[in-house]
Amino acid sequence: MGTVTATAERTIDAPADRVRELVRDYSETRPKILTEHYRDYRLVEGGSGAGTVAHWKLQATSKRVRDVAATISEPQPGTVVETDANSSMVTTWTVRESDGRSVVRIETSWQGAGGIGGFFEKTFAPSGLRRIYDGVLANLEQRSRQS
């Protein structure tokens, strides 16, 4: 059993402060930027940044659905961490400024399965999750252009 990590990154032509506010908004923004791989999204507590609790199902593959119960923390400005109460999965969103634009990085890590299943998980899950995150980041970019 080893750690599996998936990462996606995108440069968005919007100020970092604007994008940071969008990333930490689980009430309005988050449900609008999720792709078809997410379902049953609901806000349980809070709505913006640290202390927020949200629940959703992530359909990573036709056979794999993760039931995510995320508690949100903000260990430092520009960093939002989603810790899943149902698994070892932790997703970190980082927004940093670069030449007046924003670089948004999503990194998810979890303890993978052992044996042959773990080998396949470590080999294929990161690229599948990266594709899902690429869609979420594209939606975030579109949202950042709206008033």
C-alpha positions as CSV (number, residue, x, y, z in Angstrom):
1,M,0.0,0.0,0.0
2,G,1.6,3.3,-1.1
3,T,0.6,6.9,-1.6
4,V,-1.1,7.8,-4.8
5,T,-0.9,11.4,-6.0
6,A,-2.7,13.2,-8.8
7,T,-1.9,16.8,-9.8
8,A,-3.4,19.3,-12.3
9,E,-2.4,22.9,-12.8
10,R,-3.7,25.8,-14.9
11,T,-2.8,29.4,-15.4
12,I,-5.9,31.6,-15.3
13,D,-6.0,35.2,-16.6
14,A,-7.5,36.7,-13.5
15,P,-6.1,38.3,-10.3
16,A,-5.1,35.8,-7.6
17,D,-7.3,37.4,-5.0
18,R,-10.4,36.9,-7.2
19,V,-9.5,33.3,-7.9
20,R,-8.7,32.5,-4.3
21,E,-12.2,33.8,-3.3
22,L,-13.8,31.5,-6.0
23,V,-11.8,28.5,-4.8
24,R,-12.8,28.9,-1.2
25,D,-16.5,29.4,-2.1
26,Y,-18.3,26.1,-1.6
27,S,-21.7,27.7,-1.6
28,E,-22.0,29.3,-5.0
29,T,-18.9,28.6,-7.0
30,R,-18.0,25.0,-6.2
31,P,-21.2,23.4,-7.4
32,K,-21.0,25.4,-10.7
33,I,-17.4,24.4,-11.6
34,L,-17.8,20.7,-10.9
35,T,-17.9,18.4,-14.0
36,E,-20.3,15.5,-14.7
37,H,-18.0,13.3,-12.7
38,Y,-19.4,14.8,-9.5
39,R,-22.9,14.2,-8.3
40,D,-25.1,14.7,-5.2
41,Y,-23.1,17.8,-4.1
42,R,-24.4,19.4,-0.9
43,L,-23.1,21.9,1.5
44,V,-23.4,20.6,5.1
45,E,-21.9,23.4,7.1
46,G,-20.4,26.8,6.5
47,G,-19.9,27.8,2.9
48,S,-16.7,29.8,2.5
49,G,-13.2,28.6,3.5
50,A,-12.1,27.1,6.8
51,G,-14.7,25.2,8.7
52,T,-16.9,24.4,5.7
53,V,-18.1,20.8,5.3
54,A,-19.3,19.6,2.0
55,H,-20.4,16.2,0.6
56,W,-20.3,14.8,-2.9
57,K,-19.8,11.6,-4.9
58,L,-16.9,11.5,-7.3
59,Q,-17.4,9.0,-10.2
60,A,-13.8,8.5,-11.1
61,T,-14.5,5.6,-13.4
62,S,-17.5,3.6,-14.5
63,K,-16.8,1.2,-11.5
64,R,-15.2,3.6,-9.0
65,V,-17.3,6.0,-6.9
66,R,-15.8,7.9,-4.0
67,D,-18.3,9.1,-1.3
68,V,-16.5,12.3,-0.1
69,A,-17.2,14.1,3.1
70,A,-14.8,17.0,3.0
71,T,-13.8,19.3,5.9
72,I,-12.1,22.4,4.7
73,S,-9.1,24.1,6.2
74,E,-6.9,27.0,5.1
75,P,-3.4,26.5,6.6
76,Q,-2.2,29.7,4.8
77,P,-3.5,32.3,2.5
78,G,-4.0,30.9,-1.0
79,T,-4.2,27.3,0.2
80,V,-7.4,25.4,0.7
81,V,-7.3,21.8,1.9
82,E,-10.1,19.3,1.7
83,T,-9.8,16.4,4.1
84,D,-12.1,13.5,3.4
85,A,-13.6,11.9,6.5
86,N,-14.4,8.7,4.6
87,S,-10.9,7.9,3.4
88,S,-7.3,8.9,3.5
89,M,-7.9,11.3,0.6
90,V,-6.6,14.9,1.0
91,T,-7.0,17.5,-1.8
92,T,-5.0,20.7,-1.7
93,W,-5.9,23.7,-3.9
94,T,-3.1,26.3,-4.2
95,V,-3.6,29.7,-5.9
96,R,-0.5,31.8,-6.5
97,E,0.1,35.0,-8.4
98,S,2.3,35.1,-11.5
99,D,2.6,38.2,-13.6
100,G,-0.9,39.5,-12.6
101,R,-2.4,36.1,-13.4
102,S,-3.2,33.1,-11.2
103,V,-1.6,29.7,-11.2
104,V,-4.1,27.2,-9.7
105,R,-2.8,23.7,-8.7
106,I,-4.9,20.9,-7.4
107,E,-3.1,18.0,-5.8
108,T,-4.8,14.9,-4.3
109,S,-3.1,12.2,-2.4
110,W,-4.5,9.0,-0.7
111,Q,-3.2,5.6,0.5
112,G,-3.7,3.2,-2.4
113,A,-4.6,-0.4,-2.3
114,G,-1.9,-3.1,-2.0
115,G,-1.1,-5.9,-4.5
116,I,-1.9,-5.9,-8.2
117,G,-4.9,-3.6,-7.6
118,G,-2.6,-1.1,-6.0
119,F,-0.3,-1.3,-9.0
120,F,-3.1,-0.5,-11.4
121,E,-4.5,2.2,-9.1
122,K,-1.1,3.9,-8.9
123,T,-0.6,3.6,-12.6
124,F,-3.9,4.8,-13.9
125,A,-5.8,6.8,-11.2
126,P,-3.6,9.9,-11.4
127,S,-4.1,10.4,-15.1
128,G,-7.8,9.9,-14.8
129,L,-8.2,12.3,-11.9
130,R,-6.0,14.8,-13.7
131,R,-8.4,14.8,-16.7
132,I,-11.3,15.4,-14.3
133,Y,-9.4,18.2,-12.6
134,D,-8.6,19.8,-16.0
135,G,-12.3,20.1,-16.6
136,V,-12.9,21.6,-13.1
137,L,-10.0,24.1,-13.7
138,A,-11.5,25.1,-17.1
139,N,-14.8,25.7,-15.5
140,L,-13.1,27.8,-12.8
141,E,-11.4,29.8,-15.5
142,Q,-14.8,30.5,-17.1
143,R,-16.3,31.5,-13.7
144,S,-13.4,33.9,-13.0
145,R,-14.4,35.8,-16.1
146,Q,-17.9,36.4,-14.9
147,S,-18.7,39.4,-12.7
